[in-house]
Amino acid sequence: MIALLAYPGLIERTLTLSTQSRGWSACYAALIGLVGACAAIVRNRNASPAGAPTAAVADAEHLTIVRRMRWVVLAFVPSSMLQVGRVFAFARSHCPATVGSRLA
């Protein structure tokens, strides 16, 4: 949460766009590598004889609609927080007197 709020104020103001782009590219490459490693680990652990149900299948049967809806709602939280931060940064840069007077 702190990083999400600090990004417009600290990162965008101190780093150039090309530096930010290289940083994001490196982070995405690391993410892809880590996801691939996790997939390989899960694939090796869940190797079971044909026809034998795995733990993932048993857990999926107990997934209720309430739990599914909760995950859908929770998936919107990070993007909504990012949108709030961007709107605040925009308002702060375009109308500093208005935003500053509300915070004081």
Biotite code that builds the C-alpha atoms (Angstrom):
import biotite.structure as struc

atoms = struc.array([
    struc.Atom([0.000, 0.000, 0.000], chain_id="A", res_id=1, res_name="MET", atom_name="CA", element="C"),
    struc.Atom([2.813, 2.388, 0.861], chain_id="A", res_id=2, res_name="ILE", atom_name="CA", element="C"),
    struc.Atom([4.561, 1.670, -2.446], chain_id="A", res_id=3, res_name="ALA", atom_name="CA", element="C"),
    struc.Atom([1.337, 2.287, -4.342], chain_id="A", res_id=4, res_name="LEU", atom_name="CA", element="C"),
    struc.Atom([0.895, 5.660, -2.697], chain_id="A", res_id=5, res_name="LEU", atom_name="CA", element="C"),
    struc.Atom([4.570, 6.618, -2.940], chain_id="A", res_id=6, res_name="ALA", atom_name="CA", element="C"),
    struc.Atom([4.997, 5.806, -6.639], chain_id="A", res_id=7, res_name="TYR", atom_name="CA", element="C"),
    struc.Atom([3.553, 9.045, -8.091], chain_id="A", res_id=8, res_name="PRO", atom_name="CA", element="C"),
    struc.Atom([5.321, 11.216, -5.534], chain_id="A", res_id=9, res_name="GLY", atom_name="CA", element="C"),
    struc.Atom([8.725, 9.576, -5.363], chain_id="A", res_id=10, res_name="LEU", atom_name="CA", element="C"),
    struc.Atom([9.415, 7.328, -8.329], chain_id="A", res_id=11, res_name="ILE", atom_name="CA", element="C"),
    struc.Atom([7.787, 9.332, -11.123], chain_id="A", res_id=12, res_name="GLU", atom_name="CA", element="C"),
    struc.Atom([9.435, 12.556, -10.005], chain_id="A", res_id=13, res_name="ARG", atom_name="CA", element="C"),
    struc.Atom([12.950, 11.201, -9.454], chain_id="A", res_id=14, res_name="THR", atom_name="CA", element="C"),
    struc.Atom([13.434, 8.654, -12.262], chain_id="A", res_id=15, res_name="LEU", atom_name="CA", element="C"),
    struc.Atom([13.337, 9.276, -15.992], chain_id="A", res_id=16, res_name="THR", atom_name="CA", element="C"),
    struc.Atom([10.849, 7.408, -18.166], chain_id="A", res_id=17, res_name="LEU", atom_name="CA", element="C"),
    struc.Atom([13.573, 5.271, -19.728], chain_id="A", res_id=18, res_name="SER", atom_name="CA", element="C"),
    struc.Atom([14.846, 4.242, -16.279], chain_id="A", res_id=19, res_name="THR", atom_name="CA", element="C"),
    struc.Atom([11.319, 3.396, -15.159], chain_id="A", res_id=20, res_name="GLN", atom_name="CA", element="C"),
    struc.Atom([10.763, 1.411, -18.350], chain_id="A", res_id=21, res_name="SER", atom_name="CA", element="C"),
    struc.Atom([13.928, -0.633, -17.822], chain_id="A", res_id=22, res_name="ARG", atom_name="CA", element="C"),
    struc.Atom([12.970, -1.248, -14.196], chain_id="A", res_id=23, res_name="GLY", atom_name="CA", element="C"),
    struc.Atom([9.474, -2.434, -15.098], chain_id="A", res_id=24, res_name="TRP", atom_name="CA", element="C"),
    struc.Atom([10.871, -4.651, -17.856], chain_id="A", res_id=25, res_name="SER", atom_name="CA", element="C"),
    struc.Atom([13.311, -6.260, -15.429], chain_id="A", res_id=26, res_name="ALA", atom_name="CA", element="C"),
    struc.Atom([10.550, -6.809, -12.866], chain_id="A", res_id=27, res_name="CYS", atom_name="CA", element="C"),
    struc.Atom([8.255, -8.419, -15.456], chain_id="A", res_id=28, res_name="TYR", atom_name="CA", element="C"),
    struc.Atom([11.074, -10.676, -16.630], chain_id="A", res_id=29, res_name="ALA", atom_name="CA", element="C"),
    struc.Atom([11.681, -11.730, -13.031], chain_id="A", res_id=30, res_name="ALA", atom_name="CA", element="C"),
    struc.Atom([7.944, -12.326, -12.551], chain_id="A", res_id=31, res_name="LEU", atom_name="CA", element="C"),
    struc.Atom([7.776, -14.534, -15.634], chain_id="A", res_id=32, res_name="ILE", atom_name="CA", element="C"),
    struc.Atom([10.760, -16.530, -14.410], chain_id="A", res_id=33, res_name="GLY", atom_name="CA", element="C"),
    struc.Atom([9.290, -16.972, -10.924], chain_id="A", res_id=34, res_name="LEU", atom_name="CA", element="C"),
    struc.Atom([5.871, -17.991, -12.264], chain_id="A", res_id=35, res_name="VAL", atom_name="CA", element="C"),
    struc.Atom([7.560, -20.522, -14.540], chain_id="A", res_id=36, res_name="GLY", atom_name="CA", element="C"),
    struc.Atom([9.549, -21.905, -11.603], chain_id="A", res_id=37, res_name="ALA", atom_name="CA", element="C"),
    struc.Atom([6.375, -22.204, -9.516], chain_id="A", res_id=38, res_name="CYS", atom_name="CA", element="C"),
    struc.Atom([4.596, -23.986, -12.372], chain_id="A", res_id=39, res_name="ALA", atom_name="CA", element="C"),
    struc.Atom([7.464, -26.461, -12.685], chain_id="A", res_id=40, res_name="ALA", atom_name="CA", element="C"),
    struc.Atom([7.444, -27.161, -8.952], chain_id="A", res_id=41, res_name="ILE", atom_name="CA", element="C"),
    struc.Atom([3.668, -27.660, -8.848], chain_id="A", res_id=42, res_name="VAL", atom_name="CA", element="C"),
    struc.Atom([3.745, -29.881, -11.919], chain_id="A", res_id=43, res_name="ARG", atom_name="CA", element="C"),
    struc.Atom([6.378, -32.143, -10.356], chain_id="A", res_id=44, res_name="ASN", atom_name="CA", element="C"),
    struc.Atom([4.626, -32.322, -6.983], chain_id="A", res_id=45, res_name="ARG", atom_name="CA", element="C"),
    struc.Atom([1.178, -33.053, -8.370], chain_id="A", res_id=46, res_name="ASN", atom_name="CA", element="C"),
    struc.Atom([2.269, -35.909, -10.616], chain_id="A", res_id=47, res_name="ALA", atom_name="CA", element="C"),
    struc.Atom([-0.231, -38.611, -9.717], chain_id="A", res_id=48, res_name="SER", atom_name="CA", element="C"),
    struc.Atom([-1.291, -41.871, -11.324], chain_id="A", res_id=49, res_name="PRO", atom_name="CA", element="C"),
    struc.Atom([-3.924, -41.593, -14.028], chain_id="A", res_id=50, res_name="ALA", atom_name="CA", element="C"),
    struc.Atom([-7.425, -41.389, -12.629], chain_id="A", res_id=51, res_name="GLY", atom_name="CA", element="C"),
    struc.Atom([-6.351, -40.477, -9.092], chain_id="A", res_id=52, res_name="ALA", atom_name="CA", element="C"),
    struc.Atom([-7.881, -37.151, -8.001], chain_id="A", res_id=53, res_name="PRO", atom_name="CA", element="C"),
    struc.Atom([-5.409, -34.517, -6.861], chain_id="A", res_id=54, res_name="THR", atom_name="CA", element="C"),
    struc.Atom([-5.790, -32.135, -3.917], chain_id="A", res_id=55, res_name="ALA", atom_name="CA", element="C"),
    struc.Atom([-6.622, -29.265, -6.295], chain_id="A", res_id=56, res_name="ALA", atom_name="CA", element="C"),
    struc.Atom([-9.647, -31.148, -7.643], chain_id="A", res_id=57, res_name="VAL", atom_name="CA", element="C"),
    struc.Atom([-10.889, -31.897, -4.128], chain_id="A", res_id=58, res_name="ALA", atom_name="CA", element="C"),
    struc.Atom([-10.513, -28.236, -3.094], chain_id="A", res_id=59, res_name="ASP", atom_name="CA", element="C"),
    struc.Atom([-12.336, -27.007, -6.208], chain_id="A", res_id=60, res_name="ALA", atom_name="CA", element="C"),
    struc.Atom([-15.391, -29.067, -5.296], chain_id="A", res_id=61, res_name="GLU", atom_name="CA", element="C"),
    struc.Atom([-15.733, -27.192, -1.984], chain_id="A", res_id=62, res_name="HIS", atom_name="CA", element="C"),
    struc.Atom([-15.527, -23.725, -3.572], chain_id="A", res_id=63, res_name="LEU", atom_name="CA", element="C"),
    struc.Atom([-18.802, -21.911, -2.888], chain_id="A", res_id=64, res_name="THR", atom_name="CA", element="C"),
    struc.Atom([-20.297, -19.051, -4.856], chain_id="A", res_id=65, res_name="ILE", atom_name="CA", element="C"),
    struc.Atom([-19.756, -16.719, -1.897], chain_id="A", res_id=66, res_name="VAL", atom_name="CA", element="C"),
    struc.Atom([-16.052, -17.505, -1.857], chain_id="A", res_id=67, res_name="ARG", atom_name="CA", element="C"),
    struc.Atom([-15.795, -16.996, -5.615], chain_id="A", res_id=68, res_name="ARG", atom_name="CA", element="C"),
    struc.Atom([-17.558, -13.632, -5.425], chain_id="A", res_id=69, res_name="MET", atom_name="CA", element="C"),
    struc.Atom([-15.283, -12.553, -2.568], chain_id="A", res_id=70, res_name="ARG", atom_name="CA", element="C"),
    struc.Atom([-12.223, -13.258, -4.740], chain_id="A", res_id=71, res_name="TRP", atom_name="CA", element="C"),
    struc.Atom([-13.746, -11.326, -7.645], chain_id="A", res_id=72, res_name="VAL", atom_name="CA", element="C"),
    struc.Atom([-14.396, -8.310, -5.414], chain_id="A", res_id=73, res_name="VAL", atom_name="CA", element="C"),
    struc.Atom([-10.921, -8.524, -3.858], chain_id="A", res_id=74, res_name="LEU", atom_name="CA", element="C"),
    struc.Atom([-9.376, -8.581, -7.333], chain_id="A", res_id=75, res_name="ALA", atom_name="CA", element="C"),
    struc.Atom([-10.690, -5.048, -7.917], chain_id="A", res_id=76, res_name="PHE", atom_name="CA", element="C"),
    struc.Atom([-8.984, -3.584, -4.822], chain_id="A", res_id=77, res_name="VAL", atom_name="CA", element="C"),
    struc.Atom([-5.437, -3.077, -6.224], chain_id="A", res_id=78, res_name="PRO", atom_name="CA", element="C"),
    struc.Atom([-6.636, -1.490, -9.469], chain_id="A", res_id=79, res_name="SER", atom_name="CA", element="C"),
    struc.Atom([-9.043, 0.806, -7.647], chain_id="A", res_id=80, res_name="SER", atom_name="CA", element="C"),
    struc.Atom([-6.284, 1.908, -5.270], chain_id="A", res_id=81, res_name="MET", atom_name="CA", element="C"),
    struc.Atom([-4.026, 2.642, -8.229], chain_id="A", res_id=82, res_name="LEU", atom_name="CA", element="C"),
    struc.Atom([-6.785, 4.679, -9.866], chain_id="A", res_id=83, res_name="GLN", atom_name="CA", element="C"),
    struc.Atom([-7.334, 6.705, -6.686], chain_id="A", res_id=84, res_name="VAL", atom_name="CA", element="C"),
    struc.Atom([-3.609, 7.429, -6.484], chain_id="A", res_id=85, res_name="GLY", atom_name="CA", element="C"),
    struc.Atom([-3.449, 8.545, -10.112], chain_id="A", res_id=86, res_name="ARG", atom_name="CA", element="C"),
    struc.Atom([-6.488, 10.819, -9.727], chain_id="A", res_id=87, res_name="VAL", atom_name="CA", element="C"),
    struc.Atom([-5.008, 12.347, -6.580], chain_id="A", res_id=88, res_name="PHE", atom_name="CA", element="C"),
    struc.Atom([-1.645, 12.927, -8.298], chain_id="A", res_id=89, res_name="ALA", atom_name="CA", element="C"),
    struc.Atom([-3.389, 14.496, -11.285], chain_id="A", res_id=90, res_name="PHE", atom_name="CA", element="C"),
    struc.Atom([-5.503, 16.774, -9.094], chain_id="A", res_id=91, res_name="ALA", atom_name="CA", element="C"),
    struc.Atom([-2.482, 17.725, -7.025], chain_id="A", res_id=92, res_name="ARG", atom_name="CA", element="C"),
    struc.Atom([-0.440, 18.692, -10.081], chain_id="A", res_id=93, res_name="SER", atom_name="CA", element="C"),
    struc.Atom([-3.232, 20.582, -11.836], chain_id="A", res_id=94, res_name="HIS", atom_name="CA", element="C"),
    struc.Atom([-4.992, 22.300, -8.933], chain_id="A", res_id=95, res_name="CYS", atom_name="CA", element="C"),
    struc.Atom([-2.570, 22.411, -5.980], chain_id="A", res_id=96, res_name="PRO", atom_name="CA", element="C"),
    struc.Atom([-4.504, 25.079, -4.062], chain_id="A", res_id=97, res_name="ALA", atom_name="CA", element="C"),
    struc.Atom([-7.701, 23.041, -4.049], chain_id="A", res_id=98, res_name="THR", atom_name="CA", element="C"),
    struc.Atom([-6.126, 19.758, -2.951], chain_id="A", res_id=99, res_name="VAL", atom_name="CA", element="C"),
    struc.Atom([-3.820, 21.405, -0.416], chain_id="A", res_id=100, res_name="GLY", atom_name="CA", element="C"),
    struc.Atom([-6.645, 23.313, 1.260], chain_id="A", res_id=101, res_name="SER", atom_name="CA", element="C"),
    struc.Atom([-8.627, 20.094, 1.758], chain_id="A", res_id=102, res_name="ARG", atom_name="CA", element="C"),
    struc.Atom([-5.682, 18.287, 3.347], chain_id="A", res_id=103, res_name="LEU", atom_name="CA", element="C"),
    struc.Atom([-4.823, 21.042, 5.812], chain_id="A", res_id=104, res_name="ALA", atom_name="CA", element="C"),
])
